[in-house]
Every structure is written in structure tokens, then in C-alpha cells.
């Protein structure tokens, strides 16, 4: 059994911490640091963490002598770099929530520091650990559809998810967190370069925040959904519908740590999640496309959209002998071979449990094994994950400047 501490008792901290509760023979959480007192105390109670190992900030935790072998960093995007660099110097192995950092130079520095210190940094790219994506990778690598020529890949963010996280929530404003393409879609950039198995050479991107702006607010709407809004009952983005009336598994847990209806409605009345979606301080895009060229001539067209009913990823992988169409939500891949044969594959679900179709727990299991064995080159090591991050940074640079980005030149420009 290894011992670990958690920085950030939010959704991700609880998700990874749940592995320790289910598999205590693998890992024990011995300390927690989080600015939110209510969630920190709840986390500590779940894991039996004594008061002297509960800290109000990551700075307080890292001011202590090294407490254990590993550290899980589950803070907000702009609070990854500081604790990661200090923890590496202090001798911790890291499970690091994505994105590694909100800045490309900081991202590279984390990877370099991990190598310098001989420490594990496993980045939380859960997509690589899902049975669904592993099966897709197996099919592609088997050359069942020949050589891959081009891919169409869509991240269907889902309207409820988008307005919760990226309009009202923690990732709504890139000045406080990171760009949409980095925060939400560095997963996709990582999976695409992993699937293709080649180096990205060029990137171009377009995207805008078009709809969730004040100029699109309906007549009769108010600053908050509870302020007597004339259109609230018919509004598809009503906070009362999404957070108050939602059942278990809904988005209400983002609004209030206390799941009771009384706590939820109070949070909607007074907190950020009760704001009108057309009157928030959000600035991240609500739709974006990215085109990529890899050094084996594979081309990719990636789309991220808030305007979808389901939260899923869909794709079409086109090869020289056939094509694969897939939908993560339906857990189905359809292979259409050019010789007329058709095959439908539904990967078996994960048996470990955990969120994201079992990916969270599989990721934790592999991280525990890495720490036990000292394996520095895991599936989502910092040196591996940085490739997808850089594609996301380049895509945002292209979106903002209107330029076609050559990756080699872009990487060199960062070091000047």
C-alpha cells in the first residue's frame, strides 16, 4: 500500500480519493489541503484524516516535511504549476489533473523538473484508460482498416455541462482558468496524437463565444433565474431546472456541497450558478474547430461544441481499407470495410468502478503501480502528455492570431 496526500478537495479530488476508499489495500490518503473548509472537512472525514493533517492551502501542506510518497494535485488550472514544482523538488511523485498548467512554458518546466528529479508525473488523461478508447486504439494499430488517412473527431460538450462549467462555473473565464481548448479538449488532442502515433506538424483553428452573451438575453429575463425572470420556466438553461430539480447524478453537486433541496435553492439564489447564462463574466468560446496535419500525412478535423444534447465524443476514422464510426455515449463502434463487410463492436465495461466509465479508477490503479515500481514512463507521463498540450496551446494561438501554426516554429518561439 502506498500513502498519498490530496491537494484540492473538489470534484476531481473526491473522484480519485474514492479509489482509496474502495481499494484501501492499494492506497491510503493521509493528508488533504483545500481552501474550501466545508469540502476539506468532508473529505477528511471520509478518509479518516486527523485535524493536524488538514491544511487550508497547498502552501501549508508543502511547508511540512514530506508526508508520504505521492501527491494528487486536483486544484484549479492556474494552481497546478506552483504546487507541482514545489512537490517535485520535495520528492513527491505526482498525479496531476489536466491541464498540466495554463501556460505552455510552465507545462514544459513541469515535465523538465520531473525528469530532473527522477519523479513520476502521471497526468489525468483518463481517455487513454477507458476500455472504449483502448479498443479503438487496438483496432487502428491492427491495421484492420488499413493505414489511417484522416479523422473527424467531435467533442459534444453537452448544453447542461457547458453552461454549468464554462458559463456559470469555475472554467468560464480564461483569465482565471485556461482556454476552452486547453481545459476541455487537451484530452482530445492527447487521444488523437496517441491514436495516430505521429508528430503534429501544423495546426489551424477558428472559434468564438457567440451565443452566451448579453445581447442574446431574451426579453423579460433577469440577472438571476430566481429574480422573477419572465422566461425562466421555458428557458433550456434555467438554473432551477438544472440544479434544483435534477436527480442524483445531476449537476447539483457543482452548486452546493450540501445536496438538500433547501441548500440547493439557497445556492441558486445567492451563488454563481444561479446567474442568467446571458449575463455572466464568461469569455471562453462556445464552439471551435481545429485542423491538424501530422508528419505521416494524416489529417484531423476536430470540433468542440456546446450545442449538443448529449455529453459524448463521436468520431469517424477513415483508413485505406475501411472506416470506423464511433459514439462514446452509446458505447458502440461500427466498422465498415470497403469489401462490404460490416462489424459492430461494443467494448466491455470497466470492472474497477469509478467515474468516466471506469477511467478514473483505472488511472489510479496504474498510478499506484507506477509508484510501487518506480516506473517513470507511464501511459500519461508528463513527457508524453505534453505533446497534446502543445497542440492545444498552438490551436488557441491560431484562433487568436488567425495564423496557421507550424508546431516546430511555435515551440521554438516559446523558448525565446
C-alpha positions in Angstrom: 0.0 0.0 0.0 1.2 3.5 -0.8 0.3 6.7 1.1 -0.7 9.9 -0.6 -2.0 13.4 0.1 -4.6 15.3 -1.9 -4.4 19.0 -2.8 -7.9 20.2 -3.9 -11.0 18.7 -2.3 -13.2 19.4 -5.3 -14.9 17.1 -7.7 -11.7 15.6 -9.0 -10.2 15.2 -5.6 -13.2 13.3 -4.4 -13.3 11.2 -7.6 -9.7 10.0 -7.3 -10.0 9.7 -3.5 -12.9 7.3 -4.0 -10.4 4.8 -5.3 -8.7 4.7 -1.9 -12.0 4.1 -0.2 -12.8 1.1 -2.4 -9.3 -0.3 -2.6 -7.6 0.6 0.7 -5.1 -2.2 0.2 -3.6 -0.1 -2.7 -3.5 3.4 -1.4 -4.3 5.4 1.8 -5.0 9.2 1.7 -3.2 10.6 4.8 -3.5 14.4 4.3 -5.6 17.0 2.5 -5.2 20.6 1.5 -8.1 22.7 0.2 -9.2 26.3 0.5 -12.9 25.3 0.9 -13.4 24.4 4.5 -16.6 22.5 4.1 -15.3 20.2 1.4 -12.0 19.8 3.1 -13.7 18.6 6.3 -16.0 16.3 4.4 -13.1 14.8 2.5 -11.1 14.4 5.8 -14.0 12.7 7.5 -14.4 10.2 4.6 -10.7 9.3 4.7 -10.2 9.5 8.5 -7.6 12.2 8.2 -6.7 13.8 11.6 -7.0 17.6 12.0 -3.3 18.2 12.1 -3.0 16.8 8.5 -5.8 19.0 7.2 -4.5 22.2 5.6 -6.2 25.3 4.3 -3.8 25.7 1.3 -1.3 23.8 -0.7 1.4 26.1 0.6 0.8 25.0 4.2 0.9 21.3 3.2 4.2 21.7 1.3 5.7 23.6 4.1 5.7 20.4 6.1 8.4 17.7 5.8 7.4 15.2 3.1 4.4 13.4 4.4 4.1 10.4 2.0 5.2 9.1 -1.3 2.7 10.6 -3.6 0.6 13.8 -4.1 -2.6 14.2 -6.0 -2.9 17.7 -7.4 -6.6 18.4 -8.1 -6.7 22.2 -7.9 -7.9 24.8 -10.4 -5.9 25.1 -13.6 -3.8 28.0 -12.6 -2.9 26.3 -9.3 -1.2 23.4 -10.9 2.2 24.8 -11.6 3.2 26.1 -8.2 2.4 23.0 -6.1 3.7 20.7 -8.8 7.1 22.3 -9.0 7.4 22.5 -5.2 6.2 19.0 -4.7 8.7 17.6 -7.2 11.6 19.3 -5.5 10.4 17.9 -2.2 10.5 14.4 -3.6 6.8 13.6 -4.2 5.5 11.5 -7.1 2.5 13.3 -8.7 -0.9 12.5 -10.1 -1.6 15.8 -11.8 -5.0 16.9 -13.0 -5.1 18.2 -16.6 -4.2 20.6 -17.9 -0.7 20.4 -16.5 -0.5 24.2 -16.4 -2.3 27.1 -18.1 0.9 28.4 -19.7 3.0 26.5 -22.3 6.3 27.3 -20.7 5.1 26.2 -17.3 3.9 23.0 -18.8 7.3 22.3 -20.3 9.0 23.2 -17.0 6.9 20.7 -15.1 8.0 17.9 -17.5 11.6 19.0 -17.3 11.6 19.2 -13.5 10.0 15.7 -13.3 12.9 14.3 -15.4 15.5 16.3 -13.4 14.2 15.0 -10.1 13.5 11.4 -11.3 9.9 11.7 -10.2 6.7 10.3 -11.6 4.2 12.8 -13.0 1.1 11.0 -14.3 -1.3 13.4 -16.0 -5.0 12.7 -15.7 -5.8 11.9 -19.3 -8.5 9.4 -18.4 -9.3 8.9 -22.1 -6.3 6.7 -22.6 -7.5 4.4 -19.8 -11.1 3.8 -21.0 -11.9 0.4 -22.4 -13.7 2.1 -25.3 -10.7 4.1 -26.4 -8.2 1.2 -25.8 -10.3 -0.9 -28.1 -10.3 1.8 -30.7 -6.5 2.1 -30.4 -6.2 -1.7 -30.8 -8.3 -1.7 -34.0 -6.3 1.1 -35.5 -3.0 -0.4 -34.6 -4.1 -3.8 -36.0 -4.4 -2.1 -39.5 -7.9 -3.6 -39.8 -8.9 -0.5 -41.8 -5.5 -0.2 -43.4 -3.5 2.9 -42.9 -5.4 5.8 -41.3 -5.7 8.8 -43.7 -8.0 11.2 -41.9 -10.1 11.6 -38.8 -13.2 13.6 -38.0 -13.5 14.0 -34.2 -16.2 15.9 -32.2 -16.3 16.7 -28.6 -20.0 17.1 -27.9 -19.7 19.1 -24.6 -23.5 19.0 -23.8 -25.5 22.1 -23.1 -26.0 21.5 -19.4 -22.3 20.7 -18.9 -21.3 23.8 -20.9 -23.5 26.3 -19.0 -22.5 24.8 -15.7 -18.8 24.6 -16.1 -18.0 27.2 -18.8 -20.6 29.9 -18.4 -21.5 30.0 -14.7 -18.8 27.8 -13.3 -15.1 27.6 -12.5 -13.8 27.4 -16.1 -15.9 30.2 -17.6 -13.1 32.8 -17.8 -9.7 32.0 -19.3 -8.1 34.8 -17.2 -9.0 32.8 -14.1 -8.6 29.3 -15.5 -7.5 28.5 -19.1 -8.7 28.5 -22.6 -11.6 26.2 -23.6 -9.5 24.2 -26.0 -6.9 23.5 -23.3 -9.2 22.9 -20.4 -11.8 20.7 -22.0 -10.1 19.4 -25.1 -6.5 18.7 -24.2 -8.0 15.3 -23.6 -8.9 15.1 -27.3 -5.6 16.4 -28.5 -3.9 13.8 -26.4 -6.1 11.0 -27.6 -5.7 12.0 -31.2 -1.9 12.1 -31.2 -1.9 8.8 -29.2 -4.2 7.2 -31.7 -2.3 8.4 -34.8 1.1 7.7 -33.3 2.8 10.5 -35.1 4.0 14.1 -34.6 1.7 17.0 -35.3 3.3 19.4 -37.7 0.7 22.2 -38.4 -2.4 23.5 -36.7 -5.1 26.0 -37.6 -8.2 26.9 -35.6 -11.3 29.1 -35.5 -13.7 29.6 -32.7 -15.9 32.2 -31.0 -18.1 33.0 -28.0 -21.2 33.7 -30.0 -24.3 32.8 -28.1 -23.9 33.1 -24.4 -23.6 36.9 -24.3 -25.8 39.6 -23.0 -27.0 40.7 -26.4 -28.8 37.4 -26.8 -30.7 37.6 -23.4 -34.4 37.1 -24.0 -36.8 40.0 -23.3 -38.0 39.7 -19.7 -35.0 37.8 -18.4 -33.3 38.9 -15.2 -29.8 38.8 -13.8 -30.6 35.7 -11.8 -33.1 32.9 -12.5 -34.7 33.5 -9.2 -35.3 37.2 -9.7 -38.7 36.8 -11.3 -37.4 36.0 -14.8 -40.3 36.0 -17.2 -38.9 33.2 -19.4 -37.4 31.0 -16.7 -39.9 28.2 -16.9 -39.3 27.8 -20.7 -35.5 28.5 -20.7 -33.4 25.5 -21.5 -30.6 26.8 -19.3 -32.7 27.6 -16.2 -30.6 27.1 -13.1 -33.8 25.9 -11.3 -34.3 23.1 -13.8 -30.6 22.1 -14.0 -29.6 22.3 -10.3 -32.8 22.2 -8.2 -34.9 19.7 -10.0 -32.1 17.4 -11.1 -31.9 14.0 -9.6 -28.9 12.1 -8.3 -26.1 12.2 -10.8 -27.2 15.6 -12.0 -25.3 18.9 -11.9 -26.5 20.0 -8.4 -23.3 18.8 -6.8 -21.4 21.6 -8.6 -23.7 24.2 -6.9 -23.7 23.0 -3.3 -21.7 20.5 -1.2 -24.9 20.0 0.7 -27.3 18.1 -1.6 -30.5 19.0 0.2 -33.2 21.0 -1.7 -33.0 23.9 0.8 -29.2 24.2 0.3 -29.6 24.0 -3.5 -32.2 26.7 -3.8 -30.2 29.0 -1.5 -27.1 28.4 -3.6 -29.1 29.2 -6.8 -30.4 32.4 -5.2 -27.0 33.7 -3.9 -24.2 31.8 -5.7 -22.7 32.0 -9.1 -24.7 29.1 -10.5 -28.0 31.0 -10.3 -26.9 33.7 -12.7 -28.5 34.1 -16.1 -26.3 32.4 -18.7 -26.5 35.5 -20.9 -25.3 37.8 -18.1 -22.1 36.1 -16.7 -18.5 37.1 -16.9 -17.6 34.2 -19.2 -15.2 34.6 -22.1 -14.3 31.1 -23.3 -15.6 30.0 -26.7 -18.8 28.1 -27.2 -17.7 26.5 -30.4 -14.3 25.8 -32.0 -12.7 23.8 -34.8 -9.1 22.7 -35.1 -7.4 21.3 -38.2 -4.2 19.3 -37.8 -1.6 17.8 -40.1 0.7 15.0 -38.8 4.1 14.0 -40.1 2.7 10.7 -41.5 0.3 12.8 -43.7 -2.7 12.0 -41.5 -5.2 15.0 -41.3 -7.6 15.7 -38.5 -10.7 17.9 -38.3 -11.7 18.4 -34.6 -14.9 20.2 -33.5 -15.8 21.3 -30.0 -19.4 22.4 -29.5 -21.5 23.5 -26.5 -24.6 23.0 -28.6 -25.3 19.3 -28.2 -27.9 17.3 -26.3 -25.6 14.6 -25.2 -22.2 14.8 -23.5 -20.1 12.5 -25.6 -17.3 12.1 -28.2 -18.1 11.0 -31.7 -15.7 10.2 -34.5 -15.0 8.8 -37.9 -11.6 7.3 -38.5 -11.0 6.8 -42.2 -8.4 4.3 -43.5 -7.3 2.8 -46.8 -9.4 -0.4 -46.3 -12.4 0.9 -44.3 -13.8 3.3 -41.8 -14.7 3.3 -38.1 -17.7 5.3 -36.8 -17.9 5.6 -33.0 -20.0 7.1 -30.3 -18.8 7.1 -26.7 -22.2 7.7 -25.2 -23.7 4.6 -26.9 -20.5 2.6 -26.4 -20.6 1.5 -30.0 -18.1 1.4 -32.8 -19.2 0.4 -36.3 -16.5 -0.8 -38.8 -17.4 -0.6 -42.5 -14.9 -2.3 -44.6 -14.6 -1.4 -48.3 -15.1 -5.1 -49.3 -18.7 -4.9 -48.0 -18.1 -6.5 -44.6 -19.6 -4.7 -41.5 -18.8 -5.2 -37.9 -20.2 -3.6 -34.7 -18.1 -3.6 -31.5 -19.4 -2.7 -28.0 -16.4 -2.8 -25.6 -17.0 -4.5 -22.2 -17.5 -2.0 -19.3 -14.7 -1.5 -16.8 -14.9 -3.7 -13.7 -13.0 -1.5 -11.3 -15.8 1.1 -11.0 -15.2 4.8 -10.8 -16.3 7.7 -12.9 -15.8 8.4 -16.7 -16.7 4.8 -17.5 -14.1 3.4 -15.1 -11.3 5.5 -16.4 -10.7 7.4 -13.1 -10.1 4.2 -11.2 -8.0 2.6 -13.9 -5.9 5.7 -14.0 -5.5 5.5 -10.2 -4.6 1.8 -10.3 -1.9 2.4 -12.8 -0.5 5.3 -10.9 -0.3 3.2 -7.7 1.5 0.5 -9.7 3.9 3.2 -11.0 4.8 4.5 -7.6 5.3 1.0 -6.2 7.7 0.0 -9.0 9.3 3.4 -9.7 8.2 3.3 -13.3 8.8 6.9 -14.7 7.3 6.2 -18.2 3.6 5.6 -17.6 0.9 5.9 -20.2 0.3 9.5 -19.4 3.7 10.7 -18.2 4.4 14.4 -18.3 6.8 13.9 -21.3 4.1 12.1 -23.2 1.2 14.3 -22.2 3.0 17.5 -23.1 2.6 16.7 -26.8 -1.2 17.0 -26.7 -1.0 20.1 -24.5 1.2 21.8 -27.1 -1.3 21.1 -29.8 -4.0 22.8 -27.7 -1.7 25.8 -27.0 -1.0 26.1 -30.7 -4.7 25.9 -31.6 -5.5 28.7 -29.2 -2.6 30.8 -30.7 -4.0 30.1 -34.2 -7.6 31.1 -33.1 -6.4 34.4 -31.6 -4.0 35.4 -34.3 -5.7 33.9 -37.4 -2.4 32.2 -38.4 -1.5 28.7 -39.5 0.8 27.5 -36.8 3.8 25.3 -37.6 4.5 23.4 -34.5 8.3 23.4 -34.6 8.4 27.2 -35.0 5.8 27.6 -32.3 7.8 25.5 -29.8 11.0 27.4 -30.6 9.2 30.8 -30.1 8.2 29.8 -26.6 11.8 29.4 -25.5 13.0 32.8 -26.7 
